[in-house]
Every structure is written in structure tokens, then in C-alpha cells.
Amino acid sequence: MVLKCFCFSSEKEESPKSSVNKKRDYPWEVYTLKEILLATNNFHNDNKIGEGGFGSVYWGRTSKGVEIAVKRLKAMSPKAEMEFAIEVEILGRVRHRNLLGLRGFYAGEDERLIVYDYMPNHSLITHLHGQLSADCLLDWSRRMSIATGSAEGIAYLHHEANPHIIHRDIKASNVLLDSEFVAKVADFGFAKLIPDGVTHVTTRVKGTLGYLAPEYAMWGKVSESCDVYSFGILLLEIISTRKPLEKLPGGVKRDIVQWVTPFVQKGAFDQIADPRLKGKFDRAELKAAVMIAMRCTDGNPENRPCMIDVVEWLKGATGSRKEIKIVKNAVDETEDEDDIEDDETDYEGYVTDKSTRRMTGARAVARKKY
């Protein structure tokens, strides 16, 4: 199915104008290499806005003045070719306010390029842990809006896209923010298309350490519930600005669920919120959001909610928002953290104790409430 993306002749690649593939009624454009080189100043280093295991992302401006982002694959290989084909195919299928839009692509010779809408506020991870984190541009209202928008995008993939789509790599760096800080779920290179009637598939483990559901990390069993788990981790990360996985003295690793659980058990929700908010958050919304995240990260996939429910709960938590009051005695301290080891692509053999962990009091409360 996905290989049809590559059926282009060399004559078409040299066409002076981009052409819309009208014959197949696809909503994307097939760009020429010349157009993209012109837009990105020949992939000049000054235009580079991101880099990962797949390659680099460049900012560009088309001859029509449209700002674009271009993903350039680092090297051609069967694996890279497949991920490129999957992402183009899936992005061409989906249209939703909270999913990153595909503008077009180029496939020719040894170049594979994907053209997206440019997101001027970069990725969520930049604001949580990166160079923009010190500016604290994400107030409480904006964080909850980003969380809800991300959840709506994932819910669309799970329940409205046909066939249904499992993202498999939900994380902060894959949530991009437009000029109004509207969340756009991105990067579908690991996504799986799931036909109607199929509840799960078993596959090679791909994704990012810290976000992987235990049943997927250990057995390669992937379902929509795996995305729900990853979203729960992301939600806790948005609330607390803690990294999904941190190193403790002695090399022991602690995930964000293990960190947050004692606070939930004690009802100390204020201590979970990002100290940089300086107490400027709605206490009821904070508690509700944390409990939703606890439901999403339940060690038993059968106990996790579907994303439609998550969206409904998040909207319910913020629907009656009142004027934000400053919470007194909010925690204003942080602990030293080592950088997370972020195994971006094929990570196998990571085992946590979540699948054998008994349901804590915190999870029991969350399950009763939501």
C-alpha cells in the first residue's frame, strides 16, 4: 500500500513547477528538488531547526512566501524508505486541527524529503526542557489546552481515521506548537494502521524510553492502549515538567509515575505542579489532570481508558475554569536531574516492573473517580 508514494518518473522531478497529484485525489503536493533547495537555501546550516536519528529538519520559505519545514532523511536504507513511505501515506490520510499537516514531499534518486507546515513555537519539549523552558511561556491554561489538543489528535487517529492508526511514539518532542500554541501531534514514522476488528498486533518494539507501555516494551504487544499510556506520561510531564525517566544516585532509574505516586497517595497535588508556575494554577484542575494521567498509565492495559474518554475528562476538568488563584506554599524547589537516555528508534528489551506492580491506592482512587 505505502509503496505507491514512490511512483514518479525522472521527468516529473525536473518539472519547473510543483504539481498536485490530481489523478489520485491526494491533498498533498509533489515538490521538485529545485523548489525545496531554493526554499531552504540549499539546506543551509543556518536553516536547520532540528535533528534526530532520522536526519535533519530545515526551515524554508517557498516562492509564494509560505513558511515550511522540511524533513530530510539522513541516509537511504530499507528502514528509512519504509518509515518515509508510512509517514507520507498516513499524513496524506488524516486531516485534523491537532495533527501536523503534510504539505507535500519529494522522492527521487537518493533524497527523501517531507514538507510540513512550519510551527513557529517549535516543539513542546523545547518549552518543557529545552532552550525556551526558562522563559516559562506555558502558563497553566496553555498547558491544559495543549494536553487537551494532543488528546483530541490521538483520539482522531484511534477512532475516526480509517483504518485506525496507532502512533507508537507519543512524546513531548512529537507535539509541535503553532503560532497560537495549538498542539499538533507529529512524526508518524512508527505508526501502525489497524484494520477494523483487530484489537492489537505484535511487532518489533519502537519508540522512546520512558513513554513505552510495559506490555509493549516487554512483549511487543501494541494496541491503542499503548498510545493512551504514552499520553498519560506526557500529561504528567506537562503538569510537572519532570522528565519521563530520571537517573538516581547509583545509576538507578525512576520513571515519572514512580515519582508522582507518593504525592498522589498523600493528596499532595500542589507538589506535583511545575514550580515555575509559582502556584498560579487551578487546584481542582491540577488534581483532575493528575488522576486522569494515573488512569492512563495503569499497568494493566485493560484498565486504561480510551482516548475519547480522556478528551471528555480533560474538557470537563477545564470546562468550568474560574479565575486562577495563586496557591500558597507551592513547592518552589527542583532536584538535580541527569539527562534522559532517549533511545529514539529501535529499543528492545527494556523491562519495567509496572506490569507486576499492584494497583496502588492512588490508582484505585483514580479508577473510581474517572
C-alpha positions in Angstrom: 0.0 0.0 0.0 2.6 2.6 1.0 4.9 1.9 -1.9 2.6 3.8 -4.2 4.1 7.0 -2.9 7.3 6.4 -4.9 5.9 6.1 -8.4 7.4 9.2 -10.0 9.4 9.5 -13.2 12.6 11.5 -13.5 10.9 13.8 -15.9 8.4 14.8 -13.3 11.1 15.5 -10.8 12.7 18.0 -13.1 9.4 19.9 -13.8 9.8 23.6 -13.1 6.6 23.7 -11.1 5.2 21.6 -8.3 2.3 19.6 -9.4 -0.7 18.4 -7.4 -1.4 14.8 -7.8 -4.9 15.2 -9.1 -5.2 11.7 -10.6 -5.2 10.1 -7.1 -7.1 12.9 -5.5 -4.5 13.2 -2.7 -4.3 16.5 -0.8 -0.5 16.8 -1.0 1.9 18.3 -3.5 4.8 16.5 -5.2 7.6 19.1 -4.9 10.6 19.3 -7.2 14.0 19.2 -5.6 14.8 22.6 -7.1 11.8 24.1 -5.2 12.9 22.7 -1.9 16.6 23.6 -2.4 15.5 27.2 -3.2 13.2 27.4 -0.2 15.8 26.1 2.3 18.8 27.9 0.8 20.3 24.6 -0.3 19.8 23.1 3.1 22.0 25.7 4.7 23.1 25.1 8.2 21.5 28.4 9.3 18.1 27.0 8.2 18.4 23.8 10.4 15.8 23.8 13.2 16.1 20.2 14.4 18.0 17.0 14.1 17.4 13.4 15.2 18.1 9.8 14.3 16.1 10.1 11.1 18.1 13.2 9.8 17.5 16.9 9.9 14.6 19.4 9.7 15.1 22.7 7.9 13.1 25.9 7.8 12.2 27.3 4.4 10.1 29.8 2.6 8.6 29.0 -0.8 8.4 31.3 -3.8 4.9 32.1 -2.7 6.1 33.2 0.7 4.8 30.2 2.6 6.9 29.1 5.6 7.6 25.4 5.6 9.6 22.8 7.5 11.4 20.1 5.5 12.5 16.7 7.0 15.5 15.4 5.1 16.3 11.7 5.7 19.9 11.2 6.7 20.7 8.1 4.6 18.7 5.9 2.4 18.1 2.3 3.7 15.2 -0.1 3.6 14.2 1.0 7.1 14.3 4.7 6.2 12.5 4.1 3.0 9.7 2.4 4.8 9.4 5.0 7.5 9.2 7.7 4.9 6.5 5.8 3.0 4.5 5.2 6.1 4.6 8.8 7.2 3.7 10.2 3.8 0.8 7.7 3.5 -0.6 8.4 6.9 -0.2 12.2 6.8 -2.0 12.2 3.5 -4.9 10.3 5.0 -5.5 12.4 8.1 -6.9 15.9 8.5 -7.4 17.3 12.0 -6.7 20.5 13.8 -4.4 18.8 16.2 -2.3 16.8 13.7 0.6 18.2 11.9 -0.4 18.9 8.3 1.5 17.5 5.3 2.1 20.0 2.5 3.9 17.6 0.2 7.1 15.5 -0.4 9.9 14.7 -2.8 11.1 11.2 -3.6 13.9 10.9 -6.2 17.3 9.3 -6.5 18.9 9.3 -3.0 16.7 12.1 -1.5 13.6 11.6 0.6 12.1 14.9 1.8 8.8 15.5 3.6 7.4 19.0 3.6 5.2 20.2 6.6 3.6 23.3 7.8 6.1 25.3 9.8 5.4 25.5 13.5 6.8 28.9 14.9 6.6 27.9 18.5 8.6 24.7 18.0 8.1 21.5 19.9 6.6 21.1 23.4 9.9 19.6 24.7 11.6 22.9 23.8 9.3 24.7 26.3 9.5 22.0 29.0 13.2 21.1 29.0 14.9 23.0 26.2 16.1 26.4 25.4 12.7 28.1 25.9 12.0 26.5 29.2 13.5 29.4 31.2 11.0 31.8 29.5 8.1 29.8 31.0 5.7 30.6 28.1 3.4 27.8 29.1 1.1 29.0 31.9 -1.4 26.6 33.4 -4.3 27.4 31.0 -2.0 27.0 28.0 -0.7 23.6 29.3 -4.2 22.2 29.7 -5.1 23.4 26.2 -2.0 21.7 24.8 -2.8 18.5 26.7 -6.5 18.5 25.5 -5.5 19.3 21.9 -2.9 16.5 21.9 -5.5 14.1 23.3 -8.0 15.1 20.6 -5.5 14.5 17.9 -4.7 11.0 19.2 -8.5 10.3 19.7 -9.0 11.1 16.0 -6.2 8.6 15.0 -7.8 5.9 17.1 -11.4 6.3 16.5 -12.1 8.4 13.3 -9.2 7.6 10.9 -9.9 4.7 8.6 -8.2 2.4 9.1 -7.4 3.3 12.7 -3.9 4.5 13.5 -1.7 3.7 16.4 1.0 6.4 16.7 3.6 4.4 18.8 5.8 7.4 19.6 3.7 9.9 21.6 6.1 12.2 23.4 6.9 15.9 24.1 9.2 16.3 21.1 6.5 15.0 18.8 4.0 17.6 19.9 4.5 20.8 17.9 3.0 24.2 18.6 1.7 26.7 16.1 1.7 30.5 16.4 -1.3 30.3 18.9 0.3 27.4 20.8 -2.3 24.9 19.4 -0.9 21.4 19.8 -0.1 19.4 16.6 0.8 15.7 17.1 3.6 14.9 14.6 6.0 12.2 13.4 4.2 9.2 12.1 7.2 7.2 11.0 6.5 4.4 13.6 2.7 4.4 13.1 0.7 1.3 12.6 -2.5 1.0 10.5 -5.0 -1.2 12.3 -8.0 -2.6 10.4 -11.4 -2.8 11.9 -11.9 -5.8 14.2 -8.2 -6.0 15.1 -7.5 -5.2 18.8 -3.7 -5.5 18.8 -0.7 -6.6 16.8 2.7 -7.9 17.9 5.6 -6.1 16.4 9.2 -5.1 17.0 9.5 -2.5 19.8 10.0 1.1 18.6 9.6 4.3 20.5 11.2 6.3 23.2 12.3 5.1 26.6 10.1 6.4 29.4 7.0 6.6 27.3 6.6 2.9 26.4 3.7 0.9 27.9 5.0 -2.1 29.8 3.2 -4.7 27.7 4.7 -3.1 24.5 8.2 -2.8 25.9 8.3 -6.4 27.1 6.4 -8.3 24.6 5.9 -6.0 21.6 2.1 -6.1 22.0 0.9 -2.9 20.6 -2.6 -1.5 20.7 -4.4 1.8 21.1 -3.9 1.4 24.8 -0.1 1.9 24.3 -0.7 5.4 23.0 -3.0 6.0 26.0 -0.2 5.1 28.3 2.3 7.3 26.5 -0.2 10.2 26.7 -0.5 9.7 30.4 3.2 10.0 30.7 3.1 13.1 28.5 0.3 14.6 30.7 2.3 14.2 33.8 5.3 15.8 32.1 3.2 18.8 31.0 1.9 19.2 34.6 5.2 18.8 36.4 8.0 19.5 33.9 9.7 16.3 35.2 11.3 14.1 32.6 9.7 10.8 31.9 12.8 9.0 33.2 15.5 10.2 35.5 18.7 8.7 37.0 19.0 8.5 40.7 22.3 8.1 42.6 23.8 4.7 42.0 22.5 4.5 38.4 19.0 3.5 39.4 16.3 4.8 37.0 13.0 6.2 38.3 10.1 6.9 35.9 7.7 9.8 36.3 4.8 7.5 37.5 7.0 6.2 40.4 7.9 9.8 41.2 4.3 11.1 41.3 2.6 8.2 43.0 3.6 9.0 46.7 2.3 12.6 46.2 -1.0 11.3 44.9 -1.3 8.8 47.8 -0.8 11.7 50.3 -3.0 14.1 48.4 -0.1 16.5 48.0 -1.1 17.5 44.4 0.5 21.0 44.8 3.9 19.4 45.0 3.4 17.8 41.6 2.9 21.1 39.7 5.8 22.7 37.9 7.5 25.1 40.5 7.9 27.7 37.7 4.2 28.2 37.7 4.7 29.8 41.2 1.3 28.5 42.4 -0.6 30.0 39.5 -2.8 27.0 38.7 -6.3 25.8 39.4 -6.1 23.3 42.2 -9.2 21.3 41.1 -7.9 21.1 37.5 -4.5 20.0 38.7 -5.9 17.2 40.8 -8.2 16.1 38.0 -5.5 16.1 35.4 -3.1 14.1 37.6 -5.8 11.5 38.3 -6.6 11.2 34.5 -2.8 10.6 33.9 -2.9 7.9 36.6 -5.7 6.1 34.8 -3.9 6.3 31.5 -0.7 4.8 33.0 -2.3 1.9 34.7 -0.1 -1.1 34.4 -3.0 -3.2 33.1 -3.9 -2.1 29.6 -7.5 -3.3 30.1 -7.9 -0.7 32.9 -6.8 2.2 30.8 -9.5 4.5 29.3 -9.9 5.1 25.6 -8.8 8.5 24.2 -12.4 9.6 23.7 -12.9 9.3 27.4 -9.7 11.1 28.1 -10.7 14.1 25.9 -14.1 14.2 27.6 -12.5 14.2 31.1 -9.9 16.8 30.3 -12.6 19.1 28.8 -14.8 18.5 31.9 -11.9 19.4 34.2 -11.2 22.7 32.4 -14.7 23.5 31.2 -15.8 25.4 34.3 -12.5 27.1 34.8 -12.6 30.1 37.1 -10.1 32.8 37.7 -6.8 31.2 38.6 -5.8 31.7 42.2 -2.3 31.6 43.5 -1.8 28.5 45.6 0.1 29.4 48.8 3.1 27.4 49.8 3.5 25.9 46.4 6.7 24.0 46.1 9.5 26.1 44.7 12.4 23.7 44.5 13.8 21.3 42.0 16.1 18.4 42.2 19.2 17.8 40.1 18.5 15.6 37.2 20.7 13.8 34.7 19.8 13.8 31.1 17.4 11.1 29.9 18.8 8.5 27.7 16.4 8.8 24.8 16.6 5.7 22.6 14.7 7.2 19.7 14.2 4.3 17.4 14.5 0.6 17.9 14.6 -0.1 21.6 14.2 -3.7 22.7 14.5 -5.5 26.0 13.5 -2.6 28.3 11.7 -4.1 31.2 9.9 -2.3 34.0 8.1 -3.6 37.0 4.8 -1.8 36.1 3.2 -4.9 34.7 3.7 -6.7 38.0 3.1 -3.7 40.3 -0.1 -4.0 42.3 -2.6 -1.3 41.9 -1.8 1.4 44.4 -4.3 3.4 46.4 -3.7 6.3 44.0 -4.8 4.2 41.1 -7.8 2.9 42.9 -9.0 6.4 43.6 -8.4 7.4 40.0 -10.4 4.5 38.7 -13.3 5.3 41.0 -13.3 9.0 40.0 -13.0 8.5 36.3 
